[in-house]
Amino acid sequence: MGAKVLLAISPDRRDQLVSVLQQDGLEYSWTGSLREALVQLSGEEHVDLLVVDEELSDGSWRDALEYVLNSGVETEVLVSSRCGDELLWAEVIQCGAFELLPEPFEQQEILRIVHNALDSRYMTLFSNDRKAQTRAS
């Protein structure tokens, strides 16, 4: 079974990402709300990668990332942004997400970032480092 990608992204921006994931043969599901994404992440079916909009109607990428970090779910997180800049990129990385996925979406760049995230153990390493820092405090 291949990698499972969950898109928590607004419907008007989802189609291009879905097209790229389909062409690459990746299994995916999507939702337009943070609440539904968190329900899927806490379910029995493992999600390998969460692509979350910078802002959703009921929360933000920070809320999704905080859930992943605190729940122990081993899911990589990509943050999608309409107007990502260096400051947002730095914040996303510093908080523990794997990468920022800015628009305009380019197929090869999407695939490069998605496959790098799926191949990494970044979230596991970040979570372990965060736990070690908490114990040392």
Phi and psi in radians as a Rosetta constraint file:
Dihedral C 1 N 2 CA 2 C 2 CIRCULARHARMONIC -1.442 0.35
Dihedral N 2 CA 2 C 2 N 3 CIRCULARHARMONIC -3.103 0.35
Dihedral C 2 N 3 CA 3 C 3 CIRCULARHARMONIC -1.200 0.35
Dihedral N 3 CA 3 C 3 N 4 CIRCULARHARMONIC 2.554 0.35
Dihedral C 3 N 4 CA 4 C 4 CIRCULARHARMONIC -1.911 0.35
Dihedral N 4 CA 4 C 4 N 5 CIRCULARHARMONIC 2.177 0.35
Dihedral C 4 N 5 CA 5 C 5 CIRCULARHARMONIC -1.987 0.35
Dihedral N 5 CA 5 C 5 N 6 CIRCULARHARMONIC 2.321 0.35
Dihedral C 5 N 6 CA 6 C 6 CIRCULARHARMONIC -1.939 0.35
Dihedral N 6 CA 6 C 6 N 7 CIRCULARHARMONIC 2.151 0.35
Dihedral C 6 N 7 CA 7 C 7 CIRCULARHARMONIC -1.756 0.35
Dihedral N 7 CA 7 C 7 N 8 CIRCULARHARMONIC 2.014 0.35
Dihedral C 7 N 8 CA 8 C 8 CIRCULARHARMONIC -1.885 0.35
Dihedral N 8 CA 8 C 8 N 9 CIRCULARHARMONIC 1.469 0.35
Dihedral C 8 N 9 CA 9 C 9 CIRCULARHARMONIC -2.564 0.35
Dihedral N 9 CA 9 C 9 N 10 CIRCULARHARMONIC 2.596 0.35
Dihedral C 9 N 10 CA 10 C 10 CIRCULARHARMONIC -1.117 0.35
Dihedral N 10 CA 10 C 10 N 11 CIRCULARHARMONIC 2.520 0.35
Dihedral C 10 N 11 CA 11 C 11 CIRCULARHARMONIC -0.992 0.35
Dihedral N 11 CA 11 C 11 N 12 CIRCULARHARMONIC -0.580 0.35
Dihedral C 11 N 12 CA 12 C 12 CIRCULARHARMONIC -1.237 0.35
Dihedral N 12 CA 12 C 12 N 13 CIRCULARHARMONIC -0.263 0.35
Dihedral C 12 N 13 CA 13 C 13 CIRCULARHARMONIC -1.947 0.35
Dihedral N 13 CA 13 C 13 N 14 CIRCULARHARMONIC -0.108 0.35
Dihedral C 13 N 14 CA 14 C 14 CIRCULARHARMONIC -1.322 0.35
Dihedral N 14 CA 14 C 14 N 15 CIRCULARHARMONIC -0.634 0.35
Dihedral C 14 N 15 CA 15 C 15 CIRCULARHARMONIC -0.976 0.35
Dihedral N 15 CA 15 C 15 N 16 CIRCULARHARMONIC -0.765 0.35
Dihedral C 15 N 16 CA 16 C 16 CIRCULARHARMONIC -1.134 0.35
Dihedral N 16 CA 16 C 16 N 17 CIRCULARHARMONIC -0.729 0.35
Dihedral C 16 N 17 CA 17 C 17 CIRCULARHARMONIC -1.149 0.35
Dihedral N 17 CA 17 C 17 N 18 CIRCULARHARMONIC -0.726 0.35
Dihedral C 17 N 18 CA 18 C 18 CIRCULARHARMONIC -1.049 0.35
Dihedral N 18 CA 18 C 18 N 19 CIRCULARHARMONIC -0.755 0.35
Dihedral C 18 N 19 CA 19 C 19 CIRCULARHARMONIC -1.035 0.35
Dihedral N 19 CA 19 C 19 N 20 CIRCULARHARMONIC -0.784 0.35
Dihedral C 19 N 20 CA 20 C 20 CIRCULARHARMONIC -1.136 0.35
Dihedral N 20 CA 20 C 20 N 21 CIRCULARHARMONIC -0.771 0.35
Dihedral C 20 N 21 CA 21 C 21 CIRCULARHARMONIC -1.127 0.35
Dihedral N 21 CA 21 C 21 N 22 CIRCULARHARMONIC -0.705 0.35
Dihedral C 21 N 22 CA 22 C 22 CIRCULARHARMONIC -1.096 0.35
Dihedral N 22 CA 22 C 22 N 23 CIRCULARHARMONIC -0.804 0.35
Dihedral C 22 N 23 CA 23 C 23 CIRCULARHARMONIC -1.068 0.35
Dihedral N 23 CA 23 C 23 N 24 CIRCULARHARMONIC -0.534 0.35
Dihedral C 23 N 24 CA 24 C 24 CIRCULARHARMONIC -1.543 0.35
Dihedral N 24 CA 24 C 24 N 25 CIRCULARHARMONIC -0.072 0.35
Dihedral C 24 N 25 CA 25 C 25 CIRCULARHARMONIC 1.375 0.35
Dihedral N 25 CA 25 C 25 N 26 CIRCULARHARMONIC 0.312 0.35
Dihedral C 25 N 26 CA 26 C 26 CIRCULARHARMONIC -1.458 0.35
Dihedral N 26 CA 26 C 26 N 27 CIRCULARHARMONIC 2.462 0.35
Dihedral C 26 N 27 CA 27 C 27 CIRCULARHARMONIC -1.389 0.35
Dihedral N 27 CA 27 C 27 N 28 CIRCULARHARMONIC 2.376 0.35
Dihedral C 27 N 28 CA 28 C 28 CIRCULARHARMONIC -2.562 0.35
Dihedral N 28 CA 28 C 28 N 29 CIRCULARHARMONIC 2.799 0.35
Dihedral C 28 N 29 CA 29 C 29 CIRCULARHARMONIC -2.451 0.35
Dihedral N 29 CA 29 C 29 N 30 CIRCULARHARMONIC 2.910 0.35
Dihedral C 29 N 30 CA 30 C 30 CIRCULARHARMONIC -2.532 0.35
Dihedral N 30 CA 30 C 30 N 31 CIRCULARHARMONIC 2.740 0.35
Dihedral C 30 N 31 CA 31 C 31 CIRCULARHARMONIC -2.622 0.35
Dihedral N 31 CA 31 C 31 N 32 CIRCULARHARMONIC 2.721 0.35
Dihedral C 31 N 32 CA 32 C 32 CIRCULARHARMONIC -1.815 0.35
Dihedral N 32 CA 32 C 32 N 33 CIRCULARHARMONIC 0.106 0.35
Dihedral C 32 N 33 CA 33 C 33 CIRCULARHARMONIC -2.289 0.35
Dihedral N 33 CA 33 C 33 N 34 CIRCULARHARMONIC 2.635 0.35
Dihedral C 33 N 34 CA 34 C 34 CIRCULARHARMONIC -1.160 0.35
Dihedral N 34 CA 34 C 34 N 35 CIRCULARHARMONIC -0.747 0.35
Dihedral C 34 N 35 CA 35 C 35 CIRCULARHARMONIC -0.988 0.35
Dihedral N 35 CA 35 C 35 N 36 CIRCULARHARMONIC -0.829 0.35
Dihedral C 35 N 36 CA 36 C 36 CIRCULARHARMONIC -1.136 0.35
Dihedral N 36 CA 36 C 36 N 37 CIRCULARHARMONIC -0.646 0.35
Dihedral C 36 N 37 CA 37 C 37 CIRCULARHARMONIC -1.102 0.35
Dihedral N 37 CA 37 C 37 N 38 CIRCULARHARMONIC -0.752 0.35
Dihedral C 37 N 38 CA 38 C 38 CIRCULARHARMONIC -1.159 0.35
Dihedral N 38 CA 38 C 38 N 39 CIRCULARHARMONIC -0.614 0.35
Dihedral C 38 N 39 CA 39 C 39 CIRCULARHARMONIC -1.092 0.35
Dihedral N 39 CA 39 C 39 N 40 CIRCULARHARMONIC -0.784 0.35
Dihedral C 39 N 40 CA 40 C 40 CIRCULARHARMONIC -1.150 0.35
Dihedral N 40 CA 40 C 40 N 41 CIRCULARHARMONIC -0.683 0.35
Dihedral C 40 N 41 CA 41 C 41 CIRCULARHARMONIC -1.127 0.35
Dihedral N 41 CA 41 C 41 N 42 CIRCULARHARMONIC -0.562 0.35
Dihedral C 41 N 42 CA 42 C 42 CIRCULARHARMONIC -1.529 0.35
Dihedral N 42 CA 42 C 42 N 43 CIRCULARHARMONIC -0.058 0.35
Dihedral C 42 N 43 CA 43 C 43 CIRCULARHARMONIC -1.299 0.35
Dihedral N 43 CA 43 C 43 N 44 CIRCULARHARMONIC -3.130 0.35
Dihedral C 43 N 44 CA 44 C 44 CIRCULARHARMONIC -1.303 0.35
Dihedral N 44 CA 44 C 44 N 45 CIRCULARHARMONIC -0.470 0.35
Dihedral C 44 N 45 CA 45 C 45 CIRCULARHARMONIC -1.455 0.35
Dihedral N 45 CA 45 C 45 N 46 CIRCULARHARMONIC 2.148 0.35
Dihedral C 45 N 46 CA 46 C 46 CIRCULARHARMONIC -1.206 0.35
Dihedral N 46 CA 46 C 46 N 47 CIRCULARHARMONIC 2.408 0.35
Dihedral C 46 N 47 CA 47 C 47 CIRCULARHARMONIC -1.924 0.35
Dihedral N 47 CA 47 C 47 N 48 CIRCULARHARMONIC 2.152 0.35
Dihedral C 47 N 48 CA 48 C 48 CIRCULARHARMONIC -1.432 0.35
Dihedral N 48 CA 48 C 48 N 49 CIRCULARHARMONIC -0.552 0.35
Dihedral C 48 N 49 CA 49 C 49 CIRCULARHARMONIC -2.526 0.35
Dihedral N 49 CA 49 C 49 N 50 CIRCULARHARMONIC 2.265 0.35
Dihedral C 49 N 50 CA 50 C 50 CIRCULARHARMONIC -1.907 0.35
Dihedral N 50 CA 50 C 50 N 51 CIRCULARHARMONIC 2.147 0.35
Dihedral C 50 N 51 CA 51 C 51 CIRCULARHARMONIC -1.867 0.35
Dihedral N 51 CA 51 C 51 N 52 CIRCULARHARMONIC 2.000 0.35
Dihedral C 51 N 52 CA 52 C 52 CIRCULARHARMONIC -2.122 0.35
Dihedral N 52 CA 52 C 52 N 53 CIRCULARHARMONIC 2.395 0.35
Dihedral C 52 N 53 CA 53 C 53 CIRCULARHARMONIC -1.092 0.35
Dihedral N 53 CA 53 C 53 N 54 CIRCULARHARMONIC 2.638 0.35
Dihedral C 53 N 54 CA 54 C 54 CIRCULARHARMONIC -0.971 0.35
Dihedral N 54 CA 54 C 54 N 55 CIRCULARHARMONIC -0.753 0.35
Dihedral C 54 N 55 CA 55 C 55 CIRCULARHARMONIC -2.354 0.35
Dihedral N 55 CA 55 C 55 N 56 CIRCULARHARMONIC 2.329 0.35
Dihedral C 55 N 56 CA 56 C 56 CIRCULARHARMONIC -2.058 0.35
Dihedral N 56 CA 56 C 56 N 57 CIRCULARHARMONIC 2.946 0.35
Dihedral C 56 N 57 CA 57 C 57 CIRCULARHARMONIC -1.088 0.35
Dihedral N 57 CA 57 C 57 N 58 CIRCULARHARMONIC -0.468 0.35
Dihedral C 57 N 58 CA 58 C 58 CIRCULARHARMONIC -2.103 0.35
Dihedral N 58 CA 58 C 58 N 59 CIRCULARHARMONIC 0.371 0.35
Dihedral C 58 N 59 CA 59 C 59 CIRCULARHARMONIC 2.825 0.35
Dihedral N 59 CA 59 C 59 N 60 CIRCULARHARMONIC -2.976 0.35
Dihedral C 59 N 60 CA 60 C 60 CIRCULARHARMONIC -2.348 0.35
Dihedral N 60 CA 60 C 60 N 61 CIRCULARHARMONIC 3.085 0.35
Dihedral C 60 N 61 CA 61 C 61 CIRCULARHARMONIC -1.035 0.35
Dihedral N 61 CA 61 C 61 N 62 CIRCULARHARMONIC -0.585 0.35
Dihedral C 61 N 62 CA 62 C 62 CIRCULARHARMONIC -1.088 0.35
Dihedral N 62 CA 62 C 62 N 63 CIRCULARHARMONIC -0.716 0.35
Dihedral C 62 N 63 CA 63 C 63 CIRCULARHARMONIC -1.102 0.35
Dihedral N 63 CA 63 C 63 N 64 CIRCULARHARMONIC -0.766 0.35
Dihedral C 63 N 64 CA 64 C 64 CIRCULARHARMONIC -1.117 0.35
Dihedral N 64 CA 64 C 64 N 65 CIRCULARHARMONIC -0.790 0.35
Dihedral C 64 N 65 CA 65 C 65 CIRCULARHARMONIC -1.122 0.35
Dihedral N 65 CA 65 C 65 N 66 CIRCULARHARMONIC -0.737 0.35
Dihedral C 65 N 66 CA 66 C 66 CIRCULARHARMONIC -1.067 0.35
Dihedral N 66 CA 66 C 66 N 67 CIRCULARHARMONIC -0.701 0.35
Dihedral C 66 N 67 CA 67 C 67 CIRCULARHARMONIC -1.065 0.35
Dihedral N 67 CA 67 C 67 N 68 CIRCULARHARMONIC -0.850 0.35
Dihedral C 67 N 68 CA 68 C 68 CIRCULARHARMONIC -1.042 0.35
Dihedral N 68 CA 68 C 68 N 69 CIRCULARHARMONIC -0.790 0.35
Dihedral C 68 N 69 CA 69 C 69 CIRCULARHARMONIC -1.156 0.35
Dihedral N 69 CA 69 C 69 N 70 CIRCULARHARMONIC -0.678 0.35
Dihedral C 69 N 70 CA 70 C 70 CIRCULARHARMONIC -1.496 0.35
Dihedral N 70 CA 70 C 70 N 71 CIRCULARHARMONIC -0.359 0.35
Dihedral C 70 N 71 CA 71 C 71 CIRCULARHARMONIC -1.555 0.35
Dihedral N 71 CA 71 C 71 N 72 CIRCULARHARMONIC -0.279 0.35
Dihedral C 71 N 72 CA 72 C 72 CIRCULARHARMONIC 1.427 0.35
Dihedral N 72 CA 72 C 72 N 73 CIRCULARHARMONIC 0.116 0.35
Dihedral C 72 N 73 CA 73 C 73 CIRCULARHARMONIC -1.181 0.35
Dihedral N 73 CA 73 C 73 N 74 CIRCULARHARMONIC 2.239 0.35
Dihedral C 73 N 74 CA 74 C 74 CIRCULARHARMONIC -1.627 0.35
Dihedral N 74 CA 74 C 74 N 75 CIRCULARHARMONIC 1.381 0.35
Dihedral C 74 N 75 CA 75 C 75 CIRCULARHARMONIC -2.239 0.35
Dihedral N 75 CA 75 C 75 N 76 CIRCULARHARMONIC 2.233 0.35
Dihedral C 75 N 76 CA 76 C 76 CIRCULARHARMONIC -1.285 0.35
Dihedral N 76 CA 76 C 76 N 77 CIRCULARHARMONIC 2.628 0.35
Dihedral C 76 N 77 CA 77 C 77 CIRCULARHARMONIC -2.183 0.35
Dihedral N 77 CA 77 C 77 N 78 CIRCULARHARMONIC 2.217 0.35
Dihedral C 77 N 78 CA 78 C 78 CIRCULARHARMONIC -1.959 0.35
Dihedral N 78 CA 78 C 78 N 79 CIRCULARHARMONIC 2.417 0.35
Dihedral C 78 N 79 CA 79 C 79 CIRCULARHARMONIC -1.831 0.35
Dihedral N 79 CA 79 C 79 N 80 CIRCULARHARMONIC 2.193 0.35
Dihedral C 79 N 80 CA 80 C 80 CIRCULARHARMONIC -1.719 0.35
Dihedral N 80 CA 80 C 80 N 81 CIRCULARHARMONIC 2.374 0.35
Dihedral C 80 N 81 CA 81 C 81 CIRCULARHARMONIC -2.464 0.35
Dihedral N 81 CA 81 C 81 N 82 CIRCULARHARMONIC 2.440 0.35
Dihedral C 81 N 82 CA 82 C 82 CIRCULARHARMONIC -1.235 0.35
Dihedral N 82 CA 82 C 82 N 83 CIRCULARHARMONIC -0.550 0.35
Dihedral C 82 N 83 CA 83 C 83 CIRCULARHARMONIC -2.452 0.35
Dihedral N 83 CA 83 C 83 N 84 CIRCULARHARMONIC 0.945 0.35
Dihedral C 83 N 84 CA 84 C 84 CIRCULARHARMONIC -1.125 0.35
Dihedral N 84 CA 84 C 84 N 85 CIRCULARHARMONIC 2.425 0.35
Dihedral C 84 N 85 CA 85 C 85 CIRCULARHARMONIC -2.266 0.35
Dihedral N 85 CA 85 C 85 N 86 CIRCULARHARMONIC -3.103 0.35
Dihedral C 85 N 86 CA 86 C 86 CIRCULARHARMONIC -1.111 0.35
Dihedral N 86 CA 86 C 86 N 87 CIRCULARHARMONIC -0.602 0.35
Dihedral C 86 N 87 CA 87 C 87 CIRCULARHARMONIC -1.164 0.35
Dihedral N 87 CA 87 C 87 N 88 CIRCULARHARMONIC -0.779 0.35
Dihedral C 87 N 88 CA 88 C 88 CIRCULARHARMONIC -1.128 0.35
Dihedral N 88 CA 88 C 88 N 89 CIRCULARHARMONIC -0.766 0.35
Dihedral C 88 N 89 CA 89 C 89 CIRCULARHARMONIC -0.973 0.35
Dihedral N 89 CA 89 C 89 N 90 CIRCULARHARMONIC -0.823 0.35
Dihedral C 89 N 90 CA 90 C 90 CIRCULARHARMONIC -1.094 0.35
Dihedral N 90 CA 90 C 90 N 91 CIRCULARHARMONIC -0.719 0.35
Dihedral C 90 N 91 CA 91 C 91 CIRCULARHARMONIC -1.134 0.35
Dihedral N 91 CA 91 C 91 N 92 CIRCULARHARMONIC -0.773 0.35
Dihedral C 91 N 92 CA 92 C 92 CIRCULARHARMONIC -1.021 0.35
Dihedral N 92 CA 92 C 92 N 93 CIRCULARHARMONIC -0.834 0.35
Dihedral C 92 N 93 CA 93 C 93 CIRCULARHARMONIC -1.167 0.35
Dihedral N 93 CA 93 C 93 N 94 CIRCULARHARMONIC -0.789 0.35
Dihedral C 93 N 94 CA 94 C 94 CIRCULARHARMONIC -1.087 0.35
Dihedral N 94 CA 94 C 94 N 95 CIRCULARHARMONIC -0.601 0.35
Dihedral C 94 N 95 CA 95 C 95 CIRCULARHARMONIC -1.352 0.35
Dihedral N 95 CA 95 C 95 N 96 CIRCULARHARMONIC -0.297 0.35
Dihedral C 95 N 96 CA 96 C 96 CIRCULARHARMONIC 2.098 0.35
Dihedral N 96 CA 96 C 96 N 97 CIRCULARHARMONIC -0.028 0.35
Dihedral C 96 N 97 CA 97 C 97 CIRCULARHARMONIC -1.284 0.35
Dihedral N 97 CA 97 C 97 N 98 CIRCULARHARMONIC 2.770 0.35
Dihedral C 97 N 98 CA 98 C 98 CIRCULARHARMONIC -1.284 0.35
Dihedral N 98 CA 98 C 98 N 99 CIRCULARHARMONIC -0.742 0.35
Dihedral C 98 N 99 CA 99 C 99 CIRCULARHARMONIC -2.917 0.35
Dihedral N 99 CA 99 C 99 N 100 CIRCULARHARMONIC 2.833 0.35
Dihedral C 99 N 100 CA 100 C 100 CIRCULARHARMONIC -1.721 0.35
Dihedral N 100 CA 100 C 100 N 101 CIRCULARHARMONIC 2.327 0.35
Dihedral C 100 N 101 CA 101 C 101 CIRCULARHARMONIC -1.971 0.35
Dihedral N 101 CA 101 C 101 N 102 CIRCULARHARMONIC 1.584 0.35
Dihedral C 101 N 102 CA 102 C 102 CIRCULARHARMONIC -1.504 0.35
Dihedral N 102 CA 102 C 102 N 103 CIRCULARHARMONIC 2.691 0.35
Dihedral C 102 N 103 CA 103 C 103 CIRCULARHARMONIC -1.452 0.35
Dihedral N 103 CA 103 C 103 N 104 CIRCULARHARMONIC 2.709 0.35
Dihedral C 103 N 104 CA 104 C 104 CIRCULARHARMONIC -1.298 0.35
Dihedral N 104 CA 104 C 104 N 105 CIRCULARHARMONIC 2.458 0.35
Dihedral C 104 N 105 CA 105 C 105 CIRCULARHARMONIC -1.273 0.35
Dihedral N 105 CA 105 C 105 N 106 CIRCULARHARMONIC 2.245 0.35
Dihedral C 105 N 106 CA 106 C 106 CIRCULARHARMONIC -2.019 0.35
Dihedral N 106 CA 106 C 106 N 107 CIRCULARHARMONIC 2.252 0.35
Dihedral C 106 N 107 CA 107 C 107 CIRCULARHARMONIC -0.893 0.35
Dihedral N 107 CA 107 C 107 N 108 CIRCULARHARMONIC -0.890 0.35
Dihedral C 107 N 108 CA 108 C 108 CIRCULARHARMONIC -1.134 0.35
Dihedral N 108 CA 108 C 108 N 109 CIRCULARHARMONIC -0.638 0.35
Dihedral C 108 N 109 CA 109 C 109 CIRCULARHARMONIC -1.218 0.35
Dihedral N 109 CA 109 C 109 N 110 CIRCULARHARMONIC -0.717 0.35
Dihedral C 109 N 110 CA 110 C 110 CIRCULARHARMONIC -1.025 0.35
Dihedral N 110 CA 110 C 110 N 111 CIRCULARHARMONIC -0.865 0.35
Dihedral C 110 N 111 CA 111 C 111 CIRCULARHARMONIC -1.103 0.35
Dihedral N 111 CA 111 C 111 N 112 CIRCULARHARMONIC -0.701 0.35
Dihedral C 111 N 112 CA 112 C 112 CIRCULARHARMONIC -1.056 0.35
Dihedral N 112 CA 112 C 112 N 113 CIRCULARHARMONIC -0.849 0.35
Dihedral C 112 N 113 CA 113 C 113 CIRCULARHARMONIC -1.174 0.35
Dihedral N 113 CA 113 C 113 N 114 CIRCULARHARMONIC -0.791 0.35
Dihedral C 113 N 114 CA 114 C 114 CIRCULARHARMONIC -1.065 0.35
Dihedral N 114 CA 114 C 114 N 115 CIRCULARHARMONIC -0.823 0.35
Dihedral C 114 N 115 CA 115 C 115 CIRCULARHARMONIC -1.197 0.35
Dihedral N 115 CA 115 C 115 N 116 CIRCULARHARMONIC -0.635 0.35
Dihedral C 115 N 116 CA 116 C 116 CIRCULARHARMONIC -1.098 0.35
Dihedral N 116 CA 116 C 116 N 117 CIRCULARHARMONIC -0.730 0.35
Dihedral C 116 N 117 CA 117 C 117 CIRCULARHARMONIC -1.128 0.35
Dihedral N 117 CA 117 C 117 N 118 CIRCULARHARMONIC -0.774 0.35
Dihedral C 117 N 118 CA 118 C 118 CIRCULARHARMONIC -1.153 0.35
Dihedral N 118 CA 118 C 118 N 119 CIRCULARHARMONIC -0.563 0.35
Dihedral C 118 N 119 CA 119 C 119 CIRCULARHARMONIC -1.435 0.35
Dihedral N 119 CA 119 C 119 N 120 CIRCULARHARMONIC -0.235 0.35
Dihedral C 119 N 120 CA 120 C 120 CIRCULARHARMONIC -1.511 0.35
Dihedral N 120 CA 120 C 120 N 121 CIRCULARHARMONIC 2.946 0.35
Dihedral C 120 N 121 CA 121 C 121 CIRCULARHARMONIC -2.104 0.35
Dihedral N 121 CA 121 C 121 N 122 CIRCULARHARMONIC 0.542 0.35
Dihedral C 121 N 122 CA 122 C 122 CIRCULARHARMONIC -1.008 0.35
Dihedral N 122 CA 122 C 122 N 123 CIRCULARHARMONIC -0.862 0.35
Dihedral C 122 N 123 CA 123 C 123 CIRCULARHARMONIC -1.109 0.35
Dihedral N 123 CA 123 C 123 N 124 CIRCULARHARMONIC -0.672 0.35
Dihedral C 123 N 124 CA 124 C 124 CIRCULARHARMONIC -1.101 0.35
Dihedral N 124 CA 124 C 124 N 125 CIRCULARHARMONIC -0.803 0.35
Dihedral C 124 N 125 CA 125 C 125 CIRCULARHARMONIC -1.149 0.35
Dihedral N 125 CA 125 C 125 N 126 CIRCULARHARMONIC -0.746 0.35
Dihedral C 125 N 126 CA 126 C 126 CIRCULARHARMONIC -1.105 0.35
Dihedral N 126 CA 126 C 126 N 127 CIRCULARHARMONIC -0.781 0.35
Dihedral C 126 N 127 CA 127 C 127 CIRCULARHARMONIC -1.113 0.35
Dihedral N 127 CA 127 C 127 N 128 CIRCULARHARMONIC -0.756 0.35
Dihedral C 127 N 128 CA 128 C 128 CIRCULARHARMONIC -1.110 0.35
Dihedral N 128 CA 128 C 128 N 129 CIRCULARHARMONIC -0.712 0.35
Dihedral C 128 N 129 CA 129 C 129 CIRCULARHARMONIC -1.126 0.35
Dihedral N 129 CA 129 C 129 N 130 CIRCULARHARMONIC -0.721 0.35
Dihedral C 129 N 130 CA 130 C 130 CIRCULARHARMONIC -1.123 0.35
Dihedral N 130 CA 130 C 130 N 131 CIRCULARHARMONIC -0.719 0.35
Dihedral C 130 N 131 CA 131 C 131 CIRCULARHARMONIC -1.129 0.35
Dihedral N 131 CA 131 C 131 N 132 CIRCULARHARMONIC -0.721 0.35
Dihedral C 131 N 132 CA 132 C 132 CIRCULARHARMONIC -1.107 0.35
Dihedral N 132 CA 132 C 132 N 133 CIRCULARHARMONIC -0.705 0.35
Dihedral C 132 N 133 CA 133 C 133 CIRCULARHARMONIC -1.139 0.35
Dihedral N 133 CA 133 C 133 N 134 CIRCULARHARMONIC -0.664 0.35
Dihedral C 133 N 134 CA 134 C 134 CIRCULARHARMONIC -1.144 0.35
Dihedral N 134 CA 134 C 134 N 135 CIRCULARHARMONIC -0.753 0.35
Dihedral C 134 N 135 CA 135 C 135 CIRCULARHARMONIC -1.155 0.35
Dihedral N 135 CA 135 C 135 N 136 CIRCULARHARMONIC -0.589 0.35
Dihedral C 135 N 136 CA 136 C 136 CIRCULARHARMONIC -1.321 0.35
Dihedral N 136 CA 136 C 136 N 137 CIRCULARHARMONIC -0.344 0.35
